[in-house]
């Protein structure tokens, strides 16, 4: 099972078309291995992006240096996935 | 039996498919399970047909889970299936709808992807078909429809999550739906469930021009969004795919609309702002409840406005 330890999901709020273009450019950079859950589309419409653990500092540095407004939607994706799995198992147990 | 299926939790494909049998058995007066094809990895594609009888009646199509990681859509579809069956004979709106029209519900449009999200990679979105000449697997089945195929807003890179595939309908999951709808010949509405963004969208996505029925679709979508909001105050943004999100070619509702199905809508379900599409299970039923209200608004309009 693929694990996502340390992967973070950031919610980025682009202020203008220029910021959207920068995010779209970021999306094309394959080596960053970004997974856009919600694509950057319009100002004030947030983009959500999953970032592999090893790329988190780099991406955050990029966002901060370019003045992006962002928040952390999920701090450690694996924690949420583990909780989801645990809930499913408990529910199955209860049903039985 | 249906009494033991917990609609407020996420389930494996086997469990969902078992529940389809239970629903068909428990509500055998109006529910029938039909196989419309099989996936790339040979899993059956099952639809529930809700019908009070008669052949070739006008019908509504509803699918969920074409993007496998959007688990709340498959889960909502199951709750909605039970709701439709339970409401017949008890709720005047659903009863009059089913007395006039059939509903076809495909709860897991991408079963291979769904199984893969349970066994190997929870983040998987695409189908599981092999791509010739590439190590990367899968096609985005919502970029694979014959609607502006290959245009902007879809990738030609097999490693991309929005890879459109080698040609329109290359994915057997997509082609099975297309064939079913063509063979049926009287589908009046095409509704598809996605997550997450809280959007209710209508064509087009492959181009940014207005659909011929723009005014009616926009008004109807706004009415549906109003219904959705009425229960838990969840606000949906309404508009065409292109204006609401971005230009995206090869999507299902663009194909269905161009094929002649006027009432073509895509729902993007609930976003709590905390979990993305890893929506906690305790949100499944509220999400399904509000979605069903929106769907009902559209279905009632379809029932009352044949074309």
Interface residues (C-beta under 8 A of the other chain):
Chain A: X1 X2 X4 X9 X11 X30 X35 X36 X37 X38 X39 X41 X48 X50 X73 X74 X77 X80 X81 X83 X84 X87 X88 X91 X92 X94 X95
Chain B: X4 X6 X8 X9 X10 X11 X119 X120 X121 X122 X123 X159 X161 X196 X197 X245 X246 X273 X274 X275 X276 X277 X278 X280 X281
